[in-house]
Amino acid sequence: MSGKPTDPLPKNATEAQGLLIKAFHARYGDEILPVIDDILGRQGRALGLKAKSKLPDCLLSTVGAAFAKNFDPSTVNVIARSDEMFHIQGSVCPFGLENTSRNLCEAVMAIDREYFSAATDGNTTLEILKTRAAGDPICDTVYRAKDKGKDVKCKA
């Protein structure tokens, strides 16, 4: 192991991924952000397609409910969940990006952006209102359906 014995150990795979992301960002700066966005976006798309294959429909409320099953309820609150909006707030960044940069958060959040996009057939946008990465006290994210109120048909 190349780390120092005093370096904190990751508690799970997401924290380990976060350590790797932060190390690459420290080494290459913002120049690496498009690569992080691309790779994590592909991971999110793969996860979203897998989730979609197991869901009865691709409505934002359904996808949000499935997504929320992966949360630690002690660190993430679902503020609202409907066919038009899924709003969550978290007290901890699962990737450990606290006090890094908003730009790094946005690149990493490609994983969630593309998860929701894939699982809702491209019918979702992501807005990051607040982020622990920028020093905010919480992460505050809103996913919105693009085709609000329309009868959304899922593609097979």
DOKOLRO-605569 format. One record per residue (C-alpha): chain; z negated, y, x. Coordinates in nm, 4 decimals. Example, Ala and Ser with C-alpha at 12.3 -4.5 7.8 and 13.67 -1.06 7.14 Angstrom:
DOKOLRO-605569
+-------+----------+----------+----------+
| chain |       up |    north |     east |
+-------+----------+----------+----------+
|     A |  -0.7800 |  -0.4500 |   1.2300 |
|     A |  -0.7140 |  -0.1060 |   1.3670 |
+-------+----------+----------+----------+
***
This chain:
DOKOLRO-605569
+-------+----------+----------+----------+
| chain |       up |    north |     east |
+-------+----------+----------+----------+
|     A |   0.0000 |   0.0000 |   0.0000 |
|     A |   0.1027 |   0.3343 |   0.1448 |
|     A |  -0.1360 |   0.5545 |  -0.0555 |
|     A |  -0.4784 |   0.6591 |   0.0678 |
|     A |  -0.7720 |   0.4545 |  -0.0645 |
|     A |  -0.8949 |   0.7727 |  -0.2373 |
|     A |  -0.5702 |   0.8267 |  -0.4322 |
|     A |  -0.6237 |   0.7659 |  -0.8042 |
|     A |  -0.4758 |   0.4448 |  -0.9384 |
|     A |  -0.2570 |   0.4596 |  -1.2505 |
|     A |  -0.4113 |   0.3138 |  -1.5659 |
|     A |  -0.0756 |   0.2010 |  -1.7070 |
|     A |   0.2998 |   0.1955 |  -1.6480 |
|     A |   0.3501 |   0.5431 |  -1.7960 |
|     A |   0.0997 |   0.6966 |  -1.5546 |
|     A |   0.2691 |   0.5121 |  -1.2659 |
|     A |   0.6055 |   0.6490 |  -1.3805 |
|     A |   0.4472 |   0.9948 |  -1.3890 |
|     A |   0.3225 |   0.9602 |  -1.0309 |
|     A |   0.6749 |   0.8684 |  -0.9210 |
|     A |   0.8276 |   1.1583 |  -1.1140 |
|     A |   0.5785 |   1.4061 |  -0.9638 |
|     A |   0.6442 |   1.2717 |  -0.6128 |
|     A |   1.0209 |   1.3155 |  -0.6538 |
|     A |   0.9721 |   1.6635 |  -0.7990 |
|     A |   0.7398 |   1.7602 |  -0.5111 |
|     A |   0.9986 |   1.6386 |  -0.2602 |
|     A |   1.3194 |   1.7721 |  -0.4223 |
|     A |   1.1987 |   2.0548 |  -0.6467 |
|     A |   1.3819 |   2.1585 |  -0.9607 |
|     A |   1.7052 |   2.0208 |  -0.8137 |
|     A |   1.5876 |   1.6717 |  -0.9241 |
|     A |   1.5279 |   1.7733 |  -1.2889 |
|     A |   1.8783 |   1.6799 |  -1.4158 |
|     A |   1.8362 |   1.3325 |  -1.2627 |
|     A |   1.4937 |   1.2896 |  -1.4260 |
|     A |   1.6356 |   1.4095 |  -1.7587 |
|     A |   1.9307 |   1.1687 |  -1.7362 |
|     A |   1.7340 |   0.8578 |  -1.6381 |
|     A |   1.4449 |   0.9124 |  -1.8775 |
|     A |   1.6914 |   1.0080 |  -2.1486 |
|     A |   1.8626 |   0.6711 |  -2.1030 |
|     A |   1.5256 |   0.4965 |  -2.1178 |
|     A |   1.4436 |   0.6825 |  -2.4388 |
|     A |   1.7802 |   0.5933 |  -2.5915 |
|     A |   1.7278 |   0.2247 |  -2.5113 |
|     A |   1.3790 |   0.2330 |  -2.6646 |
|     A |   1.5039 |   0.4249 |  -2.9692 |
|     A |   1.7863 |   0.1786 |  -3.0347 |
|     A |   1.5429 |  -0.1111 |  -3.0055 |
|     A |   1.3030 |   0.0569 |  -3.2504 |
|     A |   1.5873 |   0.1381 |  -3.4903 |
|     A |   1.6913 |  -0.2277 |  -3.5029 |
|     A |   1.3448 |  -0.3164 |  -3.6354 |
|     A |   1.3087 |  -0.0356 |  -3.8916 |
|     A |   1.4135 |  -0.0393 |  -4.2584 |
|     A |   1.5865 |   0.3020 |  -4.2278 |
|     A |   1.6448 |   0.5799 |  -3.9773 |
|     A |   1.4596 |   0.8579 |  -4.1579 |
|     A |   1.2452 |   1.0806 |  -3.9394 |
|     A |   0.9302 |   0.9837 |  -4.1316 |
|     A |   0.9943 |   0.6140 |  -4.0652 |
|     A |   1.0778 |   0.6653 |  -3.6981 |
|     A |   0.7754 |   0.8939 |  -3.6559 |
|     A |   0.5447 |   0.6317 |  -3.8074 |
|     A |   0.6769 |   0.3657 |  -3.5693 |
|     A |   0.6487 |   0.6039 |  -3.2718 |
|     A |   0.2894 |   0.6943 |  -3.3631 |
|     A |   0.1815 |   0.3297 |  -3.3405 |
|     A |   0.2048 |   0.3662 |  -2.9607 |
|     A |  -0.0423 |   0.6581 |  -2.9465 |
|     A |  -0.4039 |   0.6601 |  -2.8448 |
|     A |  -0.5524 |   0.8315 |  -3.1524 |
|     A |  -0.8256 |   0.9844 |  -2.9384 |
|     A |  -0.5665 |   1.1924 |  -2.7485 |
|     A |  -0.2816 |   1.2449 |  -2.9997 |
|     A |  -0.2954 |   1.3887 |  -3.3512 |
|     A |  -0.0160 |   1.3612 |  -3.6049 |
|     A |  -0.0107 |   1.7057 |  -3.7660 |
|     A |   0.2745 |   1.6362 |  -4.0099 |
|     A |   0.5150 |   1.3527 |  -4.0850 |
|     A |   0.7959 |   1.3791 |  -4.3389 |
|     A |   1.1690 |   1.3160 |  -4.3627 |
|     A |   1.2209 |   1.6737 |  -4.2397 |
|     A |   0.9601 |   1.7050 |  -3.9619 |
|     A |   0.7342 |   1.5055 |  -3.7312 |
|     A |   0.4739 |   1.7255 |  -3.5588 |
|     A |   0.2279 |   1.5951 |  -3.3001 |
|     A |  -0.0301 |   1.7472 |  -3.0671 |
|     A |  -0.1815 |   1.5808 |  -2.7634 |
|     A |  -0.4784 |   1.6670 |  -2.5455 |
|     A |  -0.3529 |   1.4618 |  -2.2486 |
|     A |  -0.0071 |   1.4176 |  -2.0977 |
|     A |   0.0598 |   1.0419 |  -2.0797 |
|     A |   0.2639 |   1.1032 |  -1.7618 |
|     A |  -0.0139 |   1.3083 |  -1.5988 |
|     A |   0.2000 |   1.6225 |  -1.5685 |
|     A |  -0.0862 |   1.8647 |  -1.6373 |
|     A |  -0.0419 |   2.1968 |  -1.4540 |
|     A |   0.2951 |   2.1109 |  -1.2968 |
|     A |   0.5742 |   2.3019 |  -1.4754 |
|     A |   0.7328 |   2.3437 |  -1.8160 |
|     A |   1.0718 |   2.2553 |  -1.6671 |
|     A |   0.9377 |   1.9223 |  -1.5419 |
|     A |   0.7890 |   1.8507 |  -1.8855 |
|     A |   1.1213 |   1.9254 |  -2.0560 |
|     A |   1.3050 |   1.6869 |  -1.8215 |
|     A |   1.0482 |   1.4101 |  -1.8765 |
|     A |   1.0497 |   1.4647 |  -2.2527 |
|     A |   1.4142 |   1.3540 |  -2.2517 |
|     A |   1.2596 |   1.0110 |  -2.3084 |
|     A |   1.1198 |   1.1178 |  -2.6468 |
|     A |   1.4150 |   1.3418 |  -2.7348 |
|     A |   1.6594 |   1.0561 |  -2.6894 |
|     A |   1.4279 |   0.7991 |  -2.8524 |
|     A |   1.4269 |   1.0034 |  -3.1727 |
|     A |   1.7947 |   1.0879 |  -3.1461 |
|     A |   1.8919 |   0.7216 |  -3.1114 |
|     A |   1.6535 |   0.5960 |  -3.3791 |
|     A |   1.7681 |   0.8604 |  -3.6317 |
|     A |   2.1416 |   0.8363 |  -3.5542 |
|     A |   2.1415 |   1.1727 |  -3.3779 |
|     A |   1.9730 |   1.3486 |  -3.6698 |
|     A |   1.6753 |   1.4915 |  -3.4771 |
|     A |   1.6019 |   1.7904 |  -3.2563 |
|     A |   1.2951 |   1.8338 |  -3.0358 |
|     A |   1.1050 |   2.1563 |  -2.9829 |
|     A |   0.8241 |   2.1745 |  -2.7272 |
|     A |   0.5931 |   2.4501 |  -2.8492 |
|     A |   0.3185 |   2.4028 |  -2.5892 |
|     A |   0.2792 |   2.1760 |  -2.2913 |
|     A |  -0.0089 |   2.0717 |  -2.0693 |
|     A |   0.2416 |   2.0786 |  -1.7826 |
|     A |   0.2580 |   2.4585 |  -1.8149 |
|     A |  -0.1209 |   2.4854 |  -1.8342 |
|     A |  -0.1476 |   2.5022 |  -2.2138 |
|     A |  -0.4616 |   2.3429 |  -2.3618 |
|     A |  -0.2501 |   2.0937 |  -2.5627 |
|     A |   0.0960 |   1.9460 |  -2.5852 |
|     A |   0.2513 |   2.0547 |  -2.9142 |
|     A |   0.5858 |   1.9025 |  -3.0101 |
|     A |   0.7938 |   1.9159 |  -3.3255 |
|     A |   1.0844 |   1.6863 |  -3.4117 |
|     A |   1.3079 |   1.8173 |  -3.6914 |
|     A |   1.5786 |   1.6497 |  -3.8952 |
|     A |   1.9137 |   1.8252 |  -3.8565 |
|     A |   2.0406 |   1.7169 |  -4.2007 |
|     A |   1.7430 |   1.8153 |  -4.4126 |
|     A |   1.7525 |   1.6960 |  -4.7690 |
|     A |   2.0781 |   1.5044 |  -4.7299 |
|     A |   2.1107 |   1.1356 |  -4.8016 |
|     A |   2.1151 |   1.0189 |  -4.4390 |
|     A |   2.2990 |   0.6921 |  -4.3861 |
|     A |   2.2100 |   0.4914 |  -4.0795 |
|     A |   2.4842 |   0.3416 |  -3.8692 |
|     A |   2.4595 |  -0.0283 |  -3.7955 |
+-------+----------+----------+----------+
***
